Amino acid sequence: MSTPEPTPTSRRGQIAQTYRMAKRSDPRLGWIILGTFLLGAALGFGLMWVLPGDGLISLVISIVGALMIGLLLAMLVFGRRAQAAAYKQMEGQPAAAAGALQMLRRGWKLDPVVGFTKQQDVVHRVVGPPGIVLVGEGTSAARVRQLLLTERKKHERVAYGVPIHEIVAGRGEGEIPLPKLVRHVQKLGRKVKPGDITDILQRLKALDAQRGKLPVPKGPVPTSMKGMRSQQRGR
């Protein structure tokens, strides 16, 4: 069953919610968006005005062009600054990498917190074109890498022959910062065919069934990226 299309009201609500979230860490956001709109509008008006045409028609076209270009540039700036603000607010939270990985588009399957330690080190799993991607995060890089190794061995037993990648999310040496995490995962390449992903997910079900219910880290798994992902898809 397909997901129902959000109404215009829900889209406006998502934009308003994203704006409020971003403004908490970017107080000048409103002025920057307004300035971008005015600059884009002035540019659009000037470009359209120099086109040949009747005076009244040229005026109407110039006004429409000004509004469209100004709005387009303002939305581009808003999207980029809102995304940066979301990453900034998520960093340091438990399971922050799971929130960032929600920005992956169709063709990827995210399973947050498939591995966990009592120190709240966690491993998330993404299945997609590169195969299986295990993403670890926590307060100790050494502990996270050991947890990744443990999870890799478990996955190799049920997904023999499937490429498995290990990533540590963070700001330390050899780690991938949250703002670069999604792009890093996407650049791992295409190692499995789309039709094989379903088979991989079926094999992983056996592993997940053996785990039982994992404890969830204290604090909410960040979900602020979901609305932004929906907006980028136009849904």
C-alpha positions as CSV (number, residue, x, y, z in Angstrom):
1,M,0.0,0.0,0.0
2,S,1.4,3.4,-1.0
3,T,1.9,6.1,1.6
4,P,-0.8,8.8,1.4
5,E,0.4,12.1,0.1
6,P,0.6,14.8,2.8
7,T,-1.8,17.7,2.5
8,P,-0.6,21.3,1.9
9,T,-1.4,22.0,5.6
10,S,0.9,19.1,6.7
11,R,3.7,20.4,4.5
12,R,3.3,23.9,5.9
13,G,3.4,22.3,9.4
14,Q,6.6,20.4,8.6
15,I,8.2,23.6,7.2
16,A,7.2,25.5,10.3
17,Q,8.4,22.8,12.7
18,T,11.7,22.6,10.8
19,Y,12.1,26.4,11.0
20,R,11.5,26.5,14.7
21,M,14.0,23.7,15.3
22,A,16.6,25.4,13.1
23,K,16.1,28.8,14.7
24,R,17.0,27.5,18.1
25,S,20.7,27.1,17.0
26,D,20.6,29.7,14.2
27,P,18.9,32.8,15.6
28,R,19.6,34.9,12.4
29,L,17.9,32.3,10.2
30,G,14.8,34.5,9.5
31,W,16.8,37.5,8.5
32,I,19.1,35.4,6.3
33,I,16.1,33.9,4.5
34,L,14.5,37.3,4.0
35,G,17.7,38.8,2.7
36,T,18.2,35.9,0.3
37,F,14.6,36.2,-1.0
38,L,15.0,40.0,-1.6
39,L,18.4,39.5,-3.3
40,G,17.0,36.7,-5.5
41,A,13.9,38.8,-6.2
42,A,15.9,41.7,-7.3
43,L,18.1,39.5,-9.5
44,G,15.0,37.8,-11.0
45,F,13.3,41.1,-11.7
46,G,16.4,42.6,-13.4
47,L,16.9,39.5,-15.6
48,M,13.3,39.4,-16.7
49,W,13.0,43.2,-17.2
50,V,15.7,43.3,-19.8
51,L,13.9,40.8,-22.0
52,P,12.1,42.3,-25.0
53,G,8.4,42.8,-24.7
54,D,5.4,45.1,-24.1
55,G,5.7,47.4,-21.1
56,L,2.8,45.9,-19.1
57,I,3.6,42.3,-20.0
58,S,7.3,42.8,-19.2
59,L,6.3,44.2,-15.8
60,V,4.1,41.2,-15.0
61,I,6.7,38.7,-16.2
62,S,9.4,40.5,-14.2
63,I,7.3,40.4,-11.0
64,V,6.5,36.7,-11.4
65,G,10.2,36.0,-12.2
66,A,11.3,38.0,-9.1
67,L,8.9,36.0,-6.8
68,M,9.9,32.6,-8.3
69,I,13.7,33.1,-8.2
70,G,13.5,34.8,-4.8
71,L,11.5,31.9,-3.3
72,L,13.7,29.3,-4.9
73,L,16.9,30.8,-3.5
74,A,15.3,31.3,-0.1
75,M,14.2,27.7,0.1
76,L,17.6,26.4,-0.9
77,V,19.3,28.5,1.8
78,F,16.7,27.5,4.3
79,G,17.1,23.8,3.6
80,R,20.9,23.9,3.9
81,R,21.0,25.9,7.1
82,A,18.2,23.9,8.6
83,Q,20.1,20.7,7.9
84,A,23.2,22.1,9.4
85,A,21.3,23.1,12.5
86,A,19.7,19.7,12.8
87,Y,23.1,18.0,12.7
88,K,24.5,20.5,15.3
89,Q,21.6,19.7,17.7
90,M,21.9,16.0,17.2
91,E,25.6,15.7,17.9
92,G,26.3,14.4,21.3
93,Q,22.9,12.8,21.7
94,P,22.5,9.0,22.2
95,A,22.0,7.3,18.8
96,A,22.5,10.5,16.9
97,A,23.9,8.6,13.9
98,A,20.5,6.9,13.5
99,G,18.9,10.3,13.1
100,A,21.4,11.3,10.4
101,L,21.0,8.0,8.6
102,Q,17.3,8.6,8.2
103,M,18.3,11.0,5.4
104,L,19.1,8.0,3.2
105,R,16.6,7.7,0.4
106,R,14.8,4.8,-1.2
107,G,16.7,1.6,-1.6
108,W,18.2,1.7,1.9
109,K,16.9,-0.2,5.0
110,L,17.9,1.3,8.4
111,D,17.8,-0.7,11.6
112,P,18.8,1.5,14.6
113,V,20.6,0.0,17.6
114,V,21.3,-3.6,16.5
115,G,24.1,-3.7,19.0
116,F,24.5,-2.1,22.4
117,T,26.7,-2.0,25.5
118,K,25.9,-0.9,29.0
119,Q,28.1,2.2,28.4
120,Q,25.6,3.2,25.7
121,D,27.8,2.5,22.8
122,V,25.6,1.4,19.9
123,V,25.7,0.0,16.4
124,H,23.2,0.8,13.7
125,R,22.8,-1.3,10.5
126,V,22.0,-0.1,7.0
127,V,21.4,-2.4,4.1
128,G,21.6,-1.0,0.6
129,P,23.7,-1.1,-2.6
130,P,27.0,-1.4,-0.8
131,G,25.8,-4.5,1.1
132,I,25.6,-4.3,4.9
133,V,26.9,-1.1,6.6
134,L,27.5,-1.2,10.4
135,V,27.7,2.3,11.9
136,G,29.0,2.5,15.5
137,E,29.0,5.5,17.9
138,G,29.7,6.0,21.6
139,T,31.9,7.6,24.1
140,S,34.9,5.3,23.6
141,A,36.3,4.7,20.1
142,A,38.1,1.5,21.2
143,R,34.9,0.1,22.7
144,V,32.9,1.1,19.7
145,R,35.3,-0.7,17.3
146,Q,35.2,-3.8,19.5
147,L,31.4,-3.7,19.3
148,L,31.6,-3.3,15.6
149,L,33.9,-6.3,15.3
150,T,31.5,-8.4,17.4
151,E,28.6,-7.4,15.2
152,R,30.5,-8.0,12.0
153,K,31.2,-11.6,13.1
154,K,27.5,-12.2,13.9
155,H,26.4,-10.8,10.5
156,E,29.0,-12.8,8.6
157,R,27.5,-16.0,10.0
158,V,24.1,-15.4,8.5
159,A,25.1,-13.2,5.5
160,Y,28.1,-15.1,4.2
161,G,29.6,-13.5,1.1
162,V,27.8,-10.2,1.5
163,P,30.1,-7.2,1.8
164,I,30.1,-5.7,5.3
165,H,31.4,-2.2,6.0
166,E,32.3,-0.7,9.4
167,I,32.0,3.0,10.2
168,V,32.6,4.9,13.4
169,A,30.5,8.1,13.6
170,G,32.2,11.0,15.5
171,R,34.7,13.7,15.4
172,G,37.8,11.7,16.3
173,E,40.6,10.4,14.1
174,G,39.3,8.0,11.5
175,E,35.7,8.8,12.4
176,I,33.0,10.3,10.2
177,P,31.2,13.4,11.4
178,L,27.4,13.3,11.3
179,P,27.1,15.9,8.5
180,K,29.2,13.7,6.3
181,L,27.9,10.4,7.3
182,V,25.1,9.9,4.7
183,R,27.3,10.9,1.8
184,H,30.1,8.6,3.1
185,V,27.7,5.7,3.2
186,Q,26.4,6.5,-0.3
187,K,30.0,6.6,-1.7
188,L,30.7,3.0,-0.6
189,G,29.5,2.0,-4.1
190,R,27.2,-0.7,-5.5
191,K,28.4,-4.1,-4.4
192,V,25.0,-6.0,-4.5
193,K,22.2,-6.0,-7.0
194,P,18.8,-4.5,-6.0
195,G,17.2,-7.9,-6.2
196,D,19.7,-9.4,-3.7
197,I,18.8,-6.8,-1.0
198,T,15.6,-8.6,-0.2
199,D,17.4,-11.9,0.3
200,I,19.9,-10.2,2.6
201,L,17.1,-8.7,4.7
202,Q,15.5,-12.2,5.0
203,R,18.8,-13.7,6.2
204,L,19.2,-10.9,8.8
205,K,15.8,-11.6,10.2
206,A,17.2,-14.9,11.7
207,L,20.0,-12.9,13.4
208,D,17.6,-10.3,14.8
209,A,15.3,-12.9,16.1
210,Q,18.1,-14.4,18.2
211,R,18.9,-11.0,19.8
212,G,15.7,-10.6,21.6
213,K,14.7,-7.1,22.7
214,L,17.7,-4.8,23.0
215,P,17.8,-2.0,25.6
216,V,17.4,1.4,24.1
217,P,19.9,4.2,25.1
218,K,18.7,6.8,27.5
219,G,17.2,9.8,25.7
220,P,15.2,9.8,22.4
221,V,16.6,8.6,19.1
222,P,16.7,11.9,17.1
223,T,13.9,12.1,14.6
224,S,14.2,15.7,13.4
225,M,15.7,14.6,10.1
226,K,12.5,12.7,9.0
227,G,10.6,15.8,8.2
228,M,13.6,17.3,6.3
229,R,13.9,14.1,4.3
230,S,10.2,14.2,3.4
231,Q,10.5,17.8,2.2
232,Q,13.5,16.9,0.0
233,R,11.4,14.2,-1.6
234,G,8.5,16.5,-2.1
235,R,6.2,14.4,0.0
